[in-house]
Amino acid sequence: MGYSESYDTGQTNIKIVKLDNRKNYYLYIYDSNTRKVGYASLGTANLDDCKKNWFQAYANYVKKGGSQIKQKRSLLSRKLKEYIDYQFSRVSREEIKQRSFDTFHERIRNRITPFVKHSGVVAVSDISRKSFQDYAAYYKEKSYDTSTINSDLTTFNNFLNWLVETEEVLDANKKPKLKKLQQVKDFKSESNPAFTGEDWDAFKQALFRYEYLDESWTDDMEERERWWYRKMFVCWILFQFHSGNRPHETSRLKFGDVSYKEYQLPNGGNTLQGVINIARDTKRGSRTSVMNGWYIKRVIDHFHTFNHPKWLAVSTNDETPLFLNPQTGKPLHTETFRGHFKNVIRYAGLENKKYTLYSLRSGHITMQLLNGVSVDDISRNLGTSRDMISKHYDGVANILKSDELLKLNKHYYSDSN
């Protein structure tokens, strides 16, 4: 690698140089033990600043483990972790909010990192212009909606830019440019269709069969454990449908965030009213919402009545995740529920209907509309805007006014299941 300028630092084997075709100055570092040369960017074209601050660049060079050649062999998974640390440091400097960091972290941990492993790109040096081009197709096939995929691609592109501009371990000429999917204007038919009518009825039937699928009263610990987790999945599905929560909102819930109490209906009957406190670090921030309390009770009863075969009765307190994984002490991952969801969709014969986990939220909104709840009340309870509901449910006016539609569909939502 040639250079057109060279200046002494006063330190043997370390010089300030101007590399050919590079704007900024670099440190030339010769390792007498390995007889190899390394370079570290000084980050500026101002020679005086370089002479004053070269030692800090050298210290960073040593801290990072040596030459840029070595850095380019860095594992991509390690760089993703470093990027998360970098974003967290921005929170402490108040450059971004904690909620933004949580979003970055969730995207990288749950989708970008698994995709990188799937892609076979192990090291930064393996990246080419064509790397990661099938990201959108990969997650579209897994039934993720366009907005989620495009948000991921924004974070992925930011990470790649960070590798080029900040870490200087990725050649700008090799950096892929990941294109977003085109948003479809017909939001209603694009994705996450609501469970309605006979499809919801078929799904429920398959769901309750799945709860006891292959069950036999046996001493086989693994079989009984699978049964316990299937029952947990059924609790989650019903909770999502009747709360209207976004999946990430539910994953943050703890036992202390939910409660239920006796409630008298206008017709004189009794039911359970549930109250949910949504955390601040969610998409729309903190809110308190209400739901049918029987489905909160069902979750709690699952832990305290249906003993886990290994842990038996699971001990809980206000800080226990509402959908606890007893093996880790953390919330069960949404991907676990997504896998079960696909199974039930297949058993119900609904594979080609494009239903997703968010269809539970869409189904909840439709149920509320059919039951005469106002759009304003729904939007407040679910932490969304009135306009958003109108955009995704362009038949709202018809649903509210059509007695015939109510006759055809309302009974599907009136039962306790």
N, C-alpha and C positions, 0 to 999 in steps of 0.2 A: 504494500500500500504506500503510494508516494505522497510526499508533502512538500509544499512550496516555501514554508517558513518554519523556523525552529528557534526556540528560546530556552535558555537554561533556567532551572528552578533553584539551583544550588544544591539539589539532591542528586546523587549518583543514580544513573539509569532512569531518571524521570525528566522529561522535557515537555515544553508547551509547543505544539506544532499546528500548522494549518494544513489539513489534508486536502488533496486535490478534489475539486468539485464539491467541497463542503463549505458552508457559510461560517459555522462556528469553529472555535479552536478546540483542540483535543489534547489530552495528556498522552504522551508516548511513554509507555512503561515497559522496561525490559526486566524480565525475571531471570537472574543469573543462574538460578537452580535448574530451571527447566529449559533455559535458553530460548524462551519464547517472548514475543512482543504482544502487549495488549494495549488497547486504547480506551480512554474514558472521555466522554464528552464534557466540556466545560460549560456548555449551554449558552454561550454568548460569543459575539464577534468583537467584543471590546477587550483588547489586549490588556489594558491596565487592570480591569476587573479580574481577568484570568490570573495575572501575576499575584494579585492579592488573595484570591480564593482558591487557588489550585489544590491546596492541601485538603480542603473539604471534599473536593471531587475525588481525590486519591483515597481518602478514608471511606467514601461511599463505594468506590471500586473494590476495595479490600473487603468491605462488609458484604457486598453482593457475591463475593466468591471469585473474583478475577475478571478476565477479559470478556468483552462482548461476545466473542466466539463461544465461550463457555455458557454465557447467559442465553444465547440463542438455542442452546440445547436444553433449556429449562423445560420441565414438564408443563404442559398447558394447564393441567389441573391445579398445579401450584400457583400459576399466575392468576387463575380465577380466584383463588383464595386471597392472594395479595390484593387483587382488585376490590374484593369485599372489604378488606382491612382499610384500603385507601378511602372507600366511600364512608366507612365508619369514622375515619379521622375527619372527614368533612362535616360530620354531625357535630363533633366536639368543637370544631371551629365555627359552627353555626352557619355553614355555607348551604347545607341542606337540612331538612327536618328529619326527625327520627322515622316518621312515616314513609318518607321517600327512601331512606336506607332499607327499611323493612321490605319495601317493594323490590328494590334491587336484589336484596338477599334472596327473597322468595323465587324470583325469576331464575337467578343463577343456580340456586340449590336444587330446585324442583324440575327445571326443564333444560336450561342451557348446559349445565354440567353433565346430566345424563345423555344429552344429545352428543356432546363432544366425545364421550366415551364410545357411543354408538358409531360415530363417524370414523374412528380409527386414527384421528389426528392426535398423536401423543405429545409431541414437542412443538414449541413455537417454530422451530426451524422446518417443521413439516407443513406449515401453512402455505397455501398457494392461493392464487387469485380465485380458483374454483372451489376452494374449501367451503364447506357448510352451506352450499347453495340449495341443498334439499331440506333445509330446516323447516320451511313452511309446509312442504308436502308431508314431511315426517309427522308433524303434529296435527296437520289437517286430517290425516288418516286416523289419528287417535281421537278425533272428534272435538279438538279444541277449536274455539271460535276465532274468527278473523281478528277481532280486536286484541285478544290475548296474544296471538301469534305476532301481530305487528308490534305490540308493546315489548315482547321478548326481543324482537329484531332490533328495536331501538337500543335496548340495553346491550345486546350483543355487539352492535356496531360501535357503541360508546367504548366498550371494552377493547375492541380491536384498535380504535383510535388511541386509546390510552397506551397500548403496547407500542405503538409507533411514536407517539409524541412525548410520553412521559418516561417510559421504561427504555425506549430505543432498542428494543430487542427484536422488533419485527420490521423488516424492510417495507417501506411505504409502497414499493412497487409490487409487493406480494400480498398486500392487504386485500382481503375479499370485501366487496361491497354487497351487503345482503339486502335484497330488494323486498319491500313490503308487499303484502297481498292487496289487491284492489278491493276497497270496501264496496259491497253490494248495496245499492240504494234501497232495495226492498228489504228493510230490516226484519219484517215479520217472517218472511220465508227464508231468510239467509241462514239462521242457525238458532239453536236452542228453542225449538218449537215447544209450545206448552202441551203438557199431557191433558188431553180432553176426552170426554165421552168414552167410547168403547176401548180406546187404547189405554186409558188410565185404568179402566176396569180389568183389562187383560194383564196389565203390568202388575196390579195389586195381587191378582190370583197367582201369577208366577212368583211374585215376591214372597208370599206366605208359604208357597210350596218350597221355595229355596231355603226358607228359614229352617226347615226340617229335612232338607235334601240329604239322602243317604244316611239319615240318623238311625242308629240302633242303640239300644241300651247295652252298652258294652263297657268293659274296663279299659279299652284301648284309649290311652291318654291323648294321643295325637288326634284321634277322631273326635273325641269329646271337645277338645280345644278348638278344632275347626268349627264345630257346631256353635260354640260360645261366640266366636268371632262373626259367624253368619247372623246370629241373633243381634249382635251389636250393629251390624250393617243395616238390618231391617229397622232398628231403632233410629239410626242416622237418616235413612231415607224418609221415614215418616216425620221426623223432626224437621228436616229440610223442607218438605212439602208444606207442612202446616205452619212453619215459621216464616218461610220466604227468604231465609238468610242466604247470603252469598257463602260459598264453601269456606273461604278463608276467614269469614267472620265466625263461623261455628268452630273452626279449628282453634280459635283463640279463647273460646268460652271455658270458664271454670265452674265448678259446682256452686261457688259463691255468687256467680253471675246470673243464676236462674232460680226461680221460685214459682210456686203455684198455690192457689187457695180456692176455697169454695166460692162459687159465683152463682147468683140467681139470675136466670134468664128472664126476659120480659114476659114470656108465657107462663112463668111460675116454676119452670123446671130448674134443676140444679146441674151445674157442670163445674169444671175446674178452669180457672183463668191462670194462664202462665205469663210471667214477666221475665224479659231478657234484658240484661244490660250489656250492650255491645261496646267493645273496647275502643279507645281513642285511636289506636294504631291500625285502623282498618280503612277501607277505601273512602268511606264517607264520614269517618270520625265517630265519636261516641254518640250513642242514642239509647233510649229505652223503648222497647217494643213489646207488644202483647201477642199472645198466641193461644191456641187450645192447650190448656195445661196438662191434658192427659198424655201428651207426647213428651213432655218434660218428665212426668211421673214414670213413664215407660222406661226412659233412659236410666233414671235413678234406681228403679226396681231391678233393672238388668244387673246392676252391680251388687245390689244388696240381697237379691232373691235367687238369681240364677248363678250359682257359684262357678267361678272359673275352676277348671279341673285341677290346676296346679296351685293357684293362689287362694282357692276357695272364695270366701267372702272378701271382696276387695275393700280395703280401708280407704275412706275418702274424707276430705275436709274442704274448706272453701277454696283452697289453692289447687285442688286436684283437677286436671283437665276433664272436661265434661265427657269427652270420648277418649278415655284413657287407654293406652296400651300398657297393660300390667308388666310386660317384659322390660319396658324402657322407662316407664314413669312419665312419658311424654304423650302428646295427643297422637292418635292414629293418623297416619298420613292420608291425605285426600286421594292419592294414587291408589291406596289400598281399596278405598270405597269405589273408585272408578273401575277397578278390575271386577269387583263383584257386580257392579251396575251393568257392565257389558254382558256378564253371564245371564242376568235376569232378563235383559232386553232380548237376548237370543232365545231364552226359554219361552218368552212371551210372543215370539215371532215378529218382533218390531225392529229388526236389524236395519232396514232400509228407510226408517222414518227420521233418521238424524237426531234422535233424542240424545241429550247430554245431561250432565249433572245440573246444569243451569236450567234445564227444562222443568226441574222441580220448582224453582223460583217462578218461572213463567206460569206453571200450572197453578201455583198459589195465587198469583195475581188474577188469573182467569177465574179461579174459584171465588175470590173475593168479589169480583165484578158481577158474577152470576148471582151472588148472594146479596147484591144491592149495596155493597160498601162503596162509599164515594171515592173517586180517584184521589182527592186530597188526603183522605185518611190513609189510603194505601201508600201513597208516596211518603207521608210522614213516618208511617210504621216501618217501611222498608228502607228508608234512607236513600230515596231517589227522587227525581223531580217529576212533576205532573206532566211536563212536556215529554220526558223520556217514556213514560207509560203510554202517552198518546201516540208517540212515534212508533213504538214497538207493537202497540195494540190498536191499529188504526180502525178496528171495528168496535171500539169502546162504546161509541154512541149506539150502535146497533145492539150490542149486548145488553146495555142498560134499558133499552126501549122495547126490545122484542120479547113479548110474552111467549111466543112460539119457541124461541130459542131457549128460554128458561125452562119450558116444559120438556124440551128434548134433552137438556144437559144437566139441569140443576141436581137431579137425583144422584148423579155420579159423585157429587161432592157433599152430600148431606149425611152420609153415614159416618161412623166413628173411625173408619179405617183410612 
